[in-house]
């Protein structure tokens, strides 16, 4: 069963009772909420996701509830809790849907230590994965969204799940987060793209989430082999250009942007060095998405003719 098979009334009932368990990649998310923006956002973005039996085990339980006390009515707020713990400060209730997505990220990044977790997007073509690692504002998610709608498979927009031997990356397929100018850029680049309602005034500015292709969901049980580690940077009017960078520097930068590299200790170091050792590492600048996609396509095509590593 997929979420789209539920009527609006059934979806609201499951959410109210905590019986909605969404499968996304290797994880099950149990979501409980009576807030309309949660149901609306899930209906738009998760329509094609499989649902688990309400009585089945879920990796993460998320409760999105109205604010306490007067903030149920006056300047209404939303609060996220998991297993009785409230890790975030309350937010305006108009931010309920993006907070759900941030809460899902938080659950994975703080608990899924069976993987080395990197703050990076991952896309795949021809069986090879490109890890896109960059700080906020670098154009990473914009590039990821553009590639995903030009023949590349999405594995993740936010969290790369690397096996502890560094040999494979597991999909964690969820909607792609876009902010500020990226929303307009991708809206023009992908005619017919489906977005959640844009939320303004968040700590990240204006935020929306984009529905991902069904083809990525159909293959969410299929891992990919790491082939490239790329640090993208949007530069207005710049040509698409790759510059090779030392693997040692790439290990240091990826490690500093990992959610659990230090926690994993030697295991994390070995996983990260194996990942980088199997990958070509580049700094990448681009000013136009069409040019960026064309360059990535050439990389993927060239990998098919190169000797196995």
N, C-alpha and C positions, 0 to 999 in steps of 0.2 A: 504494500500500500504506500502511496505517496501522499504528501500533504494536500495536493490539489484535489484528491478524491474526497476530502472532508467538506461538508457544507460549512457555511460560515457559523451556523449555530453549533455544529459539532466541534469545530476548531475552538470556539470560545469556551465551550464546556470542558474540553480536554485541558485547555490552558488553565481554567479556573480551578480544576481539580488536580492539577499537576500530573496529568496523564498524557501529555504530549512529549514523546521521546523522538527527537530528530537525529538521524544518522548522517554524519558528515565525516568522510574519511574513516579513520579507525575509531572514532569516538561517537558515543551516544550522549546527547544533551537533553536532560529532562527540564522542561521550562514550565514555570507556573506563573500566571499573571492574570489579572482582570482588567488591565489597562488596554484600551482600544488601540493605541499606537503599536503595541506589541503584536497583536493579532493582525493588524493591517500590514505591518512590515513583513511578518513571516509569510503571509498570503502572497505578497508580491515577489519576495526573493527566494523563498524556500519551497515554492509550489512543486518542484520536481524532485525534492529530496525524499528518500525513503523514511518511513516511520517504523519504529520498533514497537513491539507489543507494550502496552502501558505497564504491564507487570514485570517487564524485563529489566535487567540491570542497566543502569546508565552510568557512564563515567563521571558525569558532572550534573549536579542539580542546581538550577538557577531559579531564584524567586525574584520577580520584578514587582514590587508592591508600592502602593501610594505612600507618600510621606506620613510621618507620625504626627499626632496631635493636630494642631491648627493647620498644618501644611497638607492635610488631606483636602482642604477646601480653599484656603487663602494662600496665594502663590504656591499652587500644588506642586509637590515634588515626587520624584521616583527614587526608590531605594533598592539596591541589589543586595541579596544575601545568598550565601551558599552554605548549606549544613549549619545554619544558625549564625554564621559569621558575616559581618558587614564590612567588607574591605574598603569600600569607597564612601566618600561623603555623598549625601543626597544631592541630586541635580534637579533642575526644573523639569516638570513632567513632560514638557515638549521635547526633552532630550531622551525620552524613554527608549526609543528604538536604537539609536546609536549606542546608548549605554549597554543595551543587551549585547550588541556585537563586541563592545570593549570587554564586557564581563566574560563572554565566551573565550576571548583571547586570554584574559587573565587566568581563567581556569586551566587552560592548556599550558600556558607558560610557567605556571607555578606548580604543576602536578605531573606532567607527562615526562618524567625523567627516564623512561625507557628509551628516549631519544635524546640526541644532542639537539638542542633547539636554538636556531639562529633567527635573529630579527631580520628576515629577508623574504622576498618573494621568490617563487620558483616556477619556471615554465619549462615545458618539454616539447621536443620535436625529434622525430626519427629515433625515439628511444633514449635520447640524451637530454639531460637536465641542465638548465642554466640557473644558477643562484644569483639573484639580483640583490645586492646588499648596499644600502645607502641610508643616511640619516633623513629624517622628515624634511620635505621641501626640495628633495633632489630630483623628483620626477620619477621615482621608482614605481609607484602604483600606476601612474599614467602610462609608463612604458609597458608595465605588466598587462594592463587592460587593453592597450593597443595590440600587443602580441597575441593575446588570447583570442581576439576577434579577427586575427589574420592567420589562423591555422596552427598556432601553438596551443598546447594543452596546459591548463592551469593546474598546478599542484597546490600552491598556496600564495596568498597575497601578503601575509604578515609573518608567519612562523614556518620556517623550514624545519621539517622533521627528519633529521639525519640518523640513519642506523648507527649503532655504536661501533660498528666496524668501518664506518665511513663509506660503505660500498653502495648504498642506495638511499633514496629519498622517498618518503611516504606521503601521498597526497593528504592534505588537510583542507579539502575544497570547501570554501565558504565565499560569500559575496565579497566583491572587491571594494575597498574603501577609497573614496575619492574626496578631495578637499578643494575648496576655493576655485581657482581658475581651471583646475583639472576637470571639474565637472563639465564645464562648457566645452573644453577641448575634446573630451571623449564623447560627449553628446554629438558633436559635429563629425567626429571620426567614425563613429559607429551608429549610423542611422538605424533607428528602431531599437536602440538599447533600452533596457528596462531598469529604472532606478527607483529606489525608495524615495519617500518625500525628503527634500533637502531640509536639514536642520541648521538654523542659523544661530550664531552667538555661542557656539561651544568653545571649549578651551583650544580647539584646533581650527576655529573659524567656522565656515559653512561646510557641512559634511553630508554626503549621501553614500549609499551603497548600491553597487551595480550587480544585477543578476548575472550569473555566469552561464556559459553554454551547457546544455544538457549533455553534450559529448564528454565534458569533464566529469560529470557525475557518473556517467556510464562506465568510466574507467577509474573510479576513485579507489578501487582495490588494487590497482596496478602501480607498482613502484617504478622509479626511473633511476638511471645511472648518472651520477654527476659527471659533467664534461667541461663546464665553464663556471668560473666565479667572476662575476662582473660587477663593478662598482659604477653605477650610472649617475650622470649629472646632466640635468637639462640646462643648456646655455642658449639663450635666445639667438636665433639666426645662425647658429654654429652648424657646420657639416657634421654628419655622423662619423665618428672617429674612435677607433679602438687603439689603445696604447698598452702594450704588455707591461705588467707590473710584477715585481718579485714575489715568489710564493711566500717567503718569510714574512714580508710586510702584510700579505693578504691574511695569513694565519693570525697575526697580531690584531688586525682590524676586525676580522670575524669573531675572534675570541672576545674582544671588548664589546661586541654587540650580540653576544649570546646570552640567553636567559639562564643557562645552567652549566656553562663551561667550567666555572670554578667549582661548583658543587660536585660535578662528576670527577674532578681531579684528573688522574692519569688517564682514565677511560675517555674523558672528554678531549684531552690533548691528543690521544691516539686517533680518535674518531675525526677530529678536525684536521690533523696533518694528513690522514689518509684521504679525506675529501679533497683537500687542496692539492695533494700530490697527484691525484687522478684528474686534475682540472687545469685548463689554461686560464690564467688570471689576467684580467684586463681592467683598465680604467676606460670608461666609455662616456663620451659627451655627444649630445645631439640637440638639434634645434627643431627638427620636424619629425613627427612620428612615422611618416611614410619612409623617410630615409633610414630611420632606426630599424624598422621592420625589414626593409630590404637587406640591410647589413646582417641582421640576425639570421635571415633566411640563407644567406650565403655561408655563414658559419655552420648552420645545420647541414647544408648540402655537402660542404667540404668534409665534415666529420664522417660521412658515409664512405668516403674514398680513402680515408686515412687508416693506417695500420692500427689494429687493436692495441690498447694500452695494457 
